Amino acid sequence: MKNIIQHINKAFDHRIRLGIMSILMVNESADFNTLKELLGVTDGNLASHAKALEAEEYIAIEKQFIGKKPNTSYKATKLGKKAFQEHIEALEKLIRKS
């Protein structure tokens, strides 16, 4: 049991971060407004949780302009995909053992 818990990643223990990663695992990328709408969060909440995932190098944030409008998009990194997959597998093992 202890070994399983070691693979549960604290970076994903908040529902917003879990949601961001879940969306990015099944989509090549997602922009700020899409994530905000899908997760039902405020601008500040999304930005702070995205920054936390970026600090862990689990997502890459790309800022650009489309016309004159700023556009921020997010992608899961290889490291982020691997860490998230391990996190989900650990949760599944924990549930099966219960």
C-alpha distances in whole Angstrom, upper triangle without the diagonal:
4,5,5,7,9,11,11,15,17,20,19,18,22,23,26,24,22,26,27,25,25,29,29,27,29,32,34,35,35,38,38,39,37,34,36,37,34,31,34,34,37,38,37,33,33,34,32,29,30,31,28,26,30,29,25,28,26,29,33,35,39,42,45,48,49,53,53,50,47,44,40,38,34,32,29,29,27,25,24,23,21,19,19,18,15,14,15,13,10,11,12,9,7,11,11,8,10
4,5,5,6,9,10,13,15,18,18,17,21,23,26,24,22,26,27,25,25,29,29,27,30,32,34,34,35,37,37,39,37,34,35,37,34,32,34,34,36,37,35,32,32,33,31,27,29,29,26,25,28,27,23,26,24,28,31,34,38,40,44,47,48,52,52,49,45,43,39,37,33,31,28,28,26,23,23,23,20,18,19,18,15,14,16,14,11,12,14,12,10,14,14,12,13
4,6,5,7,10,12,15,18,18,18,21,23,26,23,21,25,26,23,24,27,27,25,28,30,32,32,33,36,36,38,36,33,35,36,33,31,34,34,36,37,35,32,31,32,30,27,28,29,25,24,26,25,22,24,22,26,29,32,36,39,42,45,47,50,51,47,44,41,38,35,31,29,26,25,23,21,20,20,18,15,17,16,12,12,14,12,9,12,13,10,10,14,14,12,15
4,5,6,7,11,13,16,15,15,19,20,23,20,18,22,23,20,20,24,24,22,25,28,29,30,31,33,33,35,33,30,32,33,30,28,31,31,33,34,33,30,29,30,28,25,26,27,24,22,25,24,21,23,21,24,28,30,34,37,40,43,44,48,48,45,42,39,35,33,29,27,23,23,22,19,19,18,16,14,14,13,10,9,11,9,5,8,10,7,7,10,11,10,12
4,5,5,9,10,14,13,12,16,18,21,18,17,20,22,19,20,24,24,22,25,28,29,29,30,32,32,34,32,29,30,32,29,26,29,28,31,32,30,27,27,28,26,23,24,25,21,20,23,22,19,22,20,23,27,29,33,36,39,42,43,47,47,44,40,38,34,32,28,27,23,23,22,19,18,19,16,14,14,14,11,9,11,11,7,8,11,9,8,11,13,12,13
4,6,8,10,13,13,13,17,19,21,19,17,21,22,19,20,24,23,22,25,27,28,29,30,32,31,34,32,29,30,32,30,27,30,29,31,32,30,27,27,27,25,22,23,24,20,19,21,20,17,19,18,22,25,28,31,34,38,41,42,46,46,43,40,37,33,31,27,25,22,21,20,17,17,17,15,12,13,14,10,9,12,12,8,11,13,12,11,15,16,15,16
4,6,9,11,11,12,16,17,19,16,15,18,19,16,17,21,20,18,21,24,25,25,26,29,29,31,29,26,28,30,27,25,28,27,30,30,29,26,25,26,24,20,21,22,19,17,19,19,15,17,15,19,22,25,29,32,35,38,40,43,43,40,37,34,30,28,24,22,19,18,17,14,14,14,11,9,10,10,6,6,9,8,6,8,11,10,10,14,15,15,16
4,7,9,8,8,12,14,16,14,12,16,17,14,15,19,19,17,20,23,24,24,25,27,27,29,27,24,25,27,24,22,25,24,26,27,26,23,22,23,21,18,19,20,17,15,18,18,15,17,15,18,22,24,28,30,34,37,38,42,42,38,35,32,29,27,23,21,18,18,18,15,13,14,12,9,9,10,8,5,8,9,6,7,10,10,10,12,15,15,15
4,5,6,7,10,13,14,11,10,14,14,12,14,17,17,16,19,21,22,22,22,24,24,26,25,21,23,25,23,20,23,22,24,24,23,20,19,20,18,15,16,16,13,12,15,14,11,13,12,15,18,21,24,27,31,34,35,39,39,35,32,29,26,24,20,19,16,16,16,13,11,12,11,8,8,10,8,6,9,11,9,10,13,14,13,16,18,18,19
4,5,5,8,11,13,10,10,14,14,13,15,18,18,18,21,23,24,23,23,24,23,25,25,21,22,24,22,19,22,20,22,22,21,18,17,18,16,13,14,15,11,11,14,13,11,14,13,15,19,20,24,27,30,33,35,38,38,35,31,29,25,24,20,20,17,17,18,15,13,15,14,11,11,14,12,9,12,14,12,12,16,17,15,17,20,20,20
4,6,7,10,11,7,8,12,11,10,13,16,15,15,19,20,21,19,19,21,20,22,21,18,19,22,20,17,20,18,20,20,18,15,14,15,13,9,11,11,8,7,10,10,8,11,9,12,15,17,20,23,26,29,31,35,34,31,27,25,21,20,17,16,14,14,16,13,10,13,13,9,9,13,12,10,12,15,14,14,17,19,18,19,22,23,23
4,6,7,8,5,5,9,9,8,10,13,13,13,16,18,19,18,18,20,19,21,20,16,17,20,17,15,17,16,19,19,18,15,14,15,13,10,11,13,10,9,12,13,11,13,10,12,16,17,21,23,27,30,31,34,34,31,28,25,21,19,16,16,13,15,16,13,10,12,13,9,8,11,11,8,10,13,12,11,14,16,16,17,20,21,21
4,6,9,7,7,10,12,11,12,15,16,16,19,21,23,21,21,22,21,23,21,18,18,20,18,15,18,16,19,20,18,15,15,17,14,11,13,15,12,11,15,15,14,16,14,16,19,20,24,26,30,32,33,37,36,33,30,27,24,22,19,19,17,18,19,17,14,15,16,13,11,14,13,10,11,14,13,11,15,16,15,16,19,20,19
4,6,5,6,9,10,11,12,14,16,17,19,20,22,20,19,20,18,20,19,15,15,17,16,12,14,13,15,16,15,11,12,14,12,9,12,13,11,11,15,15,14,17,14,15,19,19,23,24,28,30,31,34,34,30,27,25,22,21,18,18,17,19,21,19,15,17,18,15,13,16,16,13,14,17,16,14,17,19,18,18,22,23,22
4,6,5,6,9,10,10,12,14,15,17,18,21,19,17,18,17,18,17,13,13,15,13,9,11,11,14,15,15,11,11,14,13,10,12,15,13,13,16,17,17,18,16,16,19,19,23,24,27,29,30,33,33,29,27,24,21,20,17,18,17,19,21,20,16,17,19,16,13,16,17,13,13,17,17,14,17,20,18,18,21,23,22
4,5,5,6,9,10,11,12,14,16,16,18,16,14,15,13,14,13,10,10,12,10,7,9,8,11,12,12,8,7,10,10,7,9,12,11,11,14,15,15,17,14,14,16,16,19,21,24,26,26,30,29,25,23,20,17,16,14,15,15,17,20,19,15,16,19,16,14,17,18,15,15,19,19,17,19,22,21,21,25,26,25
4,5,5,6,8,10,11,12,15,15,17,15,14,15,14,16,15,11,12,14,13,10,13,11,13,14,13,10,9,11,10,6,7,10,8,7,11,12,12,13,10,11,14,14,18,19,23,25,26,30,29,26,23,20,17,15,12,13,12,14,16,15,11,13,15,13,10,14,15,12,13,17,17,15,18,21,20,20,24,25,25
4,6,5,6,9,10,11,13,14,16,15,15,16,16,17,15,12,13,15,12,10,13,13,16,17,17,13,12,14,13,10,11,14,12,10,13,15,14,15,12,12,16,17,20,22,25,28,28,32,32,28,25,22,19,17,14,14,12,15,16,15,12,12,14,12,9,11,13,10,10,14,14,12,15,18,17,17,20,22,22
4,5,5,6,9,10,11,12,15,13,12,14,13,14,12,9,10,12,9,7,10,11,14,15,15,12,10,13,14,10,11,14,13,12,14,17,16,17,13,13,16,16,19,21,23,25,26,29,29,26,23,20,17,15,13,13,12,15,17,17,13,13,16,14,11,14,16,13,12,16,17,15,17,20,20,19,22,25,24
4,6,5,6,9,11,11,12,10,9,11,10,12,10,7,9,11,9,8,11,11,13,13,14,12,9,11,12,9,8,11,11,9,11,14,14,14,11,9,12,12,15,17,20,22,23,26,26,23,20,17,14,12,9,10,9,12,15,15,11,12,15,14,11,14,16,14,14,17,19,17,19,22,22,22,25,27,27
4,5,5,6,9,10,11,10,11,13,13,15,13,10,13,15,12,11,15,15,17,17,17,15,12,14,14,11,10,13,12,9,11,14,12,12,8,8,11,13,16,18,21,24,25,28,29,25,22,19,16,13,10,9,7,10,12,12,8,8,11,10,7,10,13,11,11,14,16,15,17,19,20,20,23,25,25
4,6,5,7,9,12,11,11,14,15,16,13,11,13,14,11,11,14,15,18,19,20,17,14,16,17,14,13,16,15,13,15,18,16,16,12,12,15,16,18,21,24,26,26,29,30,27,24,21,18,15,12,11,10,13,14,14,11,10,12,12,8,10,13,11,10,13,15,14,15,18,19,19,21,23,24
4,6,6,6,9,8,8,11,12,13,10,8,11,12,9,9,13,14,17,17,19,16,13,15,17,14,12,16,16,13,15,18,17,17,13,12,14,14,16,19,21,23,22,26,27,23,21,18,15,12,10,10,9,13,15,16,12,11,15,15,12,13,16,15,14,17,19,18,19,22,23,22,24,27,27
4,5,5,6,6,7,10,12,14,11,9,13,14,12,12,16,16,18,18,19,17,14,15,17,14,12,15,15,12,13,16,15,14,10,9,11,12,14,17,19,21,21,25,26,23,20,17,14,10,8,6,6,9,11,13,10,9,12,13,10,12,15,15,14,17,19,19,20,23,24,24,26,28,29
4,6,8,9,10,14,16,17,14,13,16,17,14,15,18,19,22,21,22,20,17,18,20,16,14,17,17,14,15,18,16,15,11,10,13,15,17,20,22,25,25,28,29,26,24,20,18,14,11,9,7,10,10,12,9,7,10,11,9,9,13,13,12,14,17,16,17,20,21,21,23,26,27
4,7,9,10,14,16,17,14,13,16,16,13,15,18,20,22,22,24,22,18,20,22,19,17,20,20,17,18,21,20,18,15,14,15,17,18,21,23,25,24,28,29,26,24,20,18,15,12,10,10,13,13,15,13,10,13,15,12,12,16,16,14,16,19,19,18,22,23,23,24,27,28
4,5,7,11,13,15,11,11,15,15,13,15,18,19,21,21,23,21,17,19,21,18,16,19,20,17,17,21,20,18,15,13,14,14,15,18,19,21,20,24,26,23,21,17,15,12,10,8,9,12,14,16,14,12,15,17,14,15,18,18,17,20,22,22,22,25,27,26,28,31,32
4,7,11,14,15,13,13,17,17,16,17,20,21,23,21,23,22,18,19,21,19,16,19,20,16,16,20,19,16,14,11,12,13,13,16,17,19,19,22,24,22,20,16,14,10,9,6,8,10,12,15,13,12,15,17,15,16,19,20,19,21,24,24,24,27,29,29,30,33,34
4,7,10,12,10,10,13,15,13,15,18,18,19,18,20,19,15,16,18,16,13,16,17,14,14,18,18,15,13,10,10,10,10,13,14,16,16,20,21,18,16,12,10,7,5,5,7,10,13,15,13,13,16,17,16,17,20,20,20,23,25,25,25,28,30,30,31,34,35
4,7,8,6,6,10,11,10,12,15,15,16,15,17,16,12,13,16,15,12,15,17,14,14,18,18,17,14,11,11,10,10,12,13,15,15,18,19,16,14,11,9,6,5,7,10,13,16,18,15,15,19,19,17,19,22,21,21,24,26,25,26,29,30,30,32,35,35
4,6,5,6,9,10,11,12,14,14,14,12,15,15,11,12,15,14,12,14,17,15,15,18,19,18,16,12,12,9,9,10,11,12,12,15,16,13,11,7,6,4,6,9,12,15,19,20,17,18,22,22,20,22,25,24,24,27,29,28,29,32,33,33,35,37,37
4,6,5,6,9,10,11,12,11,11,8,11,11,8,9,12,12,10,12,15,14,14,17,19,18,16,13,12,10,10,10,12,13,13,16,16,13,10,7,6,6,7,11,14,17,20,21,18,19,23,22,20,23,26,24,24,28,29,28,29,33,33,32,35,37,37
4,5,5,6,8,10,10,10,10,9,12,13,10,11,15,14,13,16,18,17,18,21,22,21,20,16,16,13,14,13,14,14,14,17,16,13,11,9,9,9,11,14,17,20,23,24,21,22,25,25,23,25,28,26,26,29,31,29,31,34,34,33,36,38,38
4,5,5,6,8,10,11,12,11,15,14,11,13,16,15,13,17,19,17,18,21,22,21,19,16,16,14,14,15,16,16,16,19,19,15,14,11,10,9,10,13,15,19,22,23,20,20,23,23,20,23,26,24,23,27,28,27,28,31,32,31,33,36,36
4,5,5,6,8,8,10,10,12,11,8,10,13,11,10,14,15,14,15,18,19,18,16,13,14,13,14,15,17,18,18,21,21,17,15,12,11,9,9,11,13,17,20,20,17,17,21,20,17,20,23,21,20,24,25,24,25,28,28,28,31,33,33
4,6,5,6,5,7,7,10,9,7,9,12,11,11,14,16,15,17,20,21,20,18,16,17,15,16,16,18,19,19,21,21,17,15,13,12,12,12,15,16,20,23,23,20,20,24,23,20,23,25,23,23,26,27,25,27,30,30,29,32,35,34
4,6,5,7,9,10,13,12,10,13,16,15,15,18,19,19,20,23,24,24,21,19,19,18,19,19,20,20,20,22,22,18,17,15,14,14,14,17,18,22,25,26,22,22,26,25,22,24,27,25,24,27,29,26,28,31,31,30,33,35,34
4,6,8,11,12,15,13,11,14,16,15,14,18,19,18,19,22,23,22,19,17,19,18,19,20,21,22,22,24,25,21,20,17,15,14,14,16,17,20,23,24,20,20,23,22,19,21,24,22,20,24,25,23,24,28,28,26,29,32,31
4,6,9,11,13,10,9,12,14,12,12,16,16,16,18,20,21,21,18,17,18,17,19,20,22,23,23,26,26,22,21,18,16,15,14,16,16,20,23,23,19,19,22,21,18,20,22,20,19,23,24,21,23,26,26,25,28,30,29
4,7,10,12,10,9,13,14,13,14,18,18,18,20,23,23,24,21,20,21,20,21,21,23,24,24,27,26,22,21,19,17,17,17,19,20,23,26,26,22,23,26,24,21,24,26,23,22,26,27,24,26,29,28,27,30,33,31
4,7,8,6,6,10,11,10,12,15,16,16,18,20,21,22,20,18,20,18,20,20,22,23,23,26,25,21,19,18,16,16,16,18,19,23,26,25,22,23,25,24,21,24,26,23,23,26,27,24,27,30,29,28,31,33,32
4,5,5,6,9,10,11,12,14,16,17,18,20,22,23,21,19,20,18,19,19,21,21,22,24,23,19,17,16,15,16,16,20,21,24,27,27,23,25,28,26,23,27,28,26,26,29,30,28,30,33,32,31,35,36,35
4,6,5,6,9,10,11,12,14,16,16,18,20,21,20,17,18,15,16,15,17,18,19,21,20,16,14,13,12,14,14,18,19,22,26,25,22,24,27,25,23,27,29,26,26,30,31,29,31,34,33,33,36,38,37
4,5,5,6,9,10,10,12,14,15,16,19,20,19,17,18,15,17,16,19,20,22,24,22,19,16,16,14,15,16,19,20,22,26,25,22,24,27,25,23,27,28,25,26,30,30,28,31,34,33,33,36,38,37
4,6,5,6,8,10,11,13,14,15,17,19,17,16,17,15,18,18,21,22,24,26,25,21,19,17,15,16,15,18,18,21,24,23,20,22,24,22,20,24,25,22,23,27,26,25,27,30,29,29,32,34,33
4,6,5,6,8,10,11,12,14,16,16,15,13,14,12,15,15,18,19,21,24,22,19,16,14,12,12,11,14,15,18,21,21,17,19,22,20,18,22,23,21,21,25,25,24,26,29,28,28,32,33,33
4,6,5,6,9,10,10,12,14,15,14,12,13,10,13,13,16,18,20,22,21,18,14,13,10,11,11,14,15,17,21,20,17,20,22,21,19,23,24,22,23,27,27,26,29,31,31,31,34,36,35
4,5,5,6,9,10,11,13,14,14,13,14,12,15,15,19,21,23,26,24,21,18,17,14,15,13,16,16,18,21,20,17,20,22,20,19,22,23,21,22,26,26,25,28,30,29,30,33,34,33
4,5,5,6,9,10,11,13,11,11,13,12,15,16,20,22,24,27,26,23,19,18,14,14,12,14,14,16,19,17,14,17,19,16,15,19,20,17,19,22,22,21,24,26,25,26,29,30,30
4,5,5,6,9,10,10,9,8,9,8,12,13,17,19,21,24,23,20,17,15,11,11,8,10,11,13,16,15,12,15,17,16,14,18,20,18,19,22,23,22,25,27,27,27,30,32,32
4,5,5,6,9,9,10,9,9,9,12,13,17,20,22,25,24,21,17,16,12,12,11,13,13,14,17,16,13,16,19,17,16,20,21,19,21,24,24,24,27,29,28,30,33,34,34
4,5,5,7,9,9,9,11,11,15,17,20,23,25,29,28,25,21,19,16,15,13,14,13,14,17,14,12,15,17,14,14,18,18,16,19,22,21,21,24,26,25,27,30,30,31
4,5,5,6,5,6,9,10,14,16,20,23,25,28,27,24,21,19,15,14,10,11,9,10,13,11,8,12,13,11,11,15,16,14,16,19,19,19,22,24,24,25,28,29,29
4,5,5,6,5,6,7,11,13,17,20,22,26,25,23,19,17,13,12,9,10,9,9,12,11,9,13,15,13,13,17,18,17,19,22,22,22,25,27,27,28,31,32,33
4,5,8,8,9,11,14,16,20,23,26,29,28,26,22,20,16,16,13,14,12,12,14,12,11,15,16,14,15,18,19,18,20,23,22,23,26,27,27,29,32,32,33
4,5,8,10,12,16,18,22,25,28,31,31,28,24,22,18,17,14,13,11,10,12,9,8,12,12,10,12,15,15,14,17,19,19,20,23,24,24,26,28,29,30
4,6,7,10,13,16,20,23,25,29,29,26,23,20,17,15,12,11,9,7,9,7,7,10,11,10,12,15,15,15,18,20,20,21,24,25,26,28,30,31,32
4,7,10,13,17,20,23,25,29,29,26,23,20,16,14,10,9,6,5,8,6,4,7,9,8,8,12,13,12,15,17,18,18,21,22,23,25,27,28,29
4,7,10,13,16,20,21,25,25,22,19,16,12,10,7,5,4,5,9,8,6,9,11,11,11,14,16,15,17,19,20,21,23,25,26,27,29,31,32
4,7,10,13,17,18,22,22,20,16,14,10,8,6,5,6,6,10,11,9,12,14,14,14,17,19,19,20,23,24,25,27,29,29,31,33,34,35
4,7,10,13,15,19,19,16,13,10,7,6,5,7,9,10,14,14,13,15,18,18,17,20,22,22,23,26,27,27,29,31,32,33,35,37,37
4,7,10,12,16,16,14,11,8,6,5,6,8,11,12,16,17,16,17,20,21,20,23,25,25,26,29,30,30,32,34,35,36,38,40,41
4,7,10,13,13,11,7,6,4,7,9,12,15,16,20,21,19,21,24,24,24,26,29,28,29,32,33,33,35,38,38,39,41,43,43
4,7,9,10,8,6,5,6,8,12,14,18,19,22,23,22,24,27,27,27,29,32,31,32,35,36,36,38,40,41,42,44,46,46
4,6,6,5,4,6,8,11,14,17,21,22,25,27,26,27,30,31,30,32,35,34,35,38,39,39,40,43,44,44,47,49,49
4,6,5,6,6,10,12,15,18,22,23,26,28,27,28,31,32,31,33,36,35,35,38,40,39,41,44,44,44,47,49,49
4,6,8,10,13,15,19,21,25,27,30,32,30,31,35,35,34,36,39,39,39,42,44,43,44,47,48,48,50,53,53
4,7,9,13,16,19,22,26,28,31,33,31,32,36,36,35,37,40,39,39,43,44,43,45,48,48,48,51,53,53
4,6,10,13,17,20,23,25,29,30,28,29,33,33,32,34,37,36,36,39,41,40,42,45,45,45,47,50,50
4,7,10,14,17,20,22,26,27,25,26,30,30,29,31,34,33,33,37,38,37,39,42,42,42,45,47,47
4,7,10,13,17,19,23,24,22,23,27,27,25,28,31,30,30,33,35,34,36,39,39,39,42,44,44
4,7,10,14,16,19,20,18,20,23,23,22,25,27,26,27,30,31,31,32,35,36,36,38,41,41
4,7,10,13,16,18,16,17,20,20,19,21,24,24,24,27,29,28,30,33,33,33,36,38,38
4,7,9,13,14,12,13,16,17,15,18,21,20,20,23,25,25,26,29,30,30,32,34,35
4,6,10,11,9,10,13,14,13,15,18,18,18,21,23,23,24,27,28,29,31,33,34
4,7,8,6,6,10,10,10,12,14,14,15,18,19,20,21,24,25,25,27,29,30
4,5,5,6,9,10,10,12,14,15,16,18,20,21,22,24,25,27,28,30,32
4,5,5,6,9,10,11,12,14,15,17,18,20,21,23,24,26,27,29,31
4,6,5,6,9,10,11,12,14,15,16,18,20,21,23,24,26,27,29
4,5,5,6,8,10,10,12,14,15,16,18,20,21,22,24,26,27
4,6,5,6,9,10,11,12,14,15,16,18,20,21,22,24,26
4,6,5,6,9,10,11,12,14,15,17,18,20,21,23,25
4,5,5,6,9,10,11,12,14,15,16,18,20,21,23
4,5,5,6,9,10,11,12,14,15,17,18,20,21
4,5,5,6,9,10,11,12,14,15,17,18,20
4,6,5,6,9,10,10,12,14,15,16,18
4,5,5,6,9,10,11,12,14,15,17
4,5,5,6,9,10,11,12,14,16
4,5,5,6,9,10,11,12,14
4,5,5,6,9,10,11,12
4,5,5,6,9,10,11
4,5,5,6,9,10
4,5,5,6,9
4,6,5,6
4,5,5
4,6
4
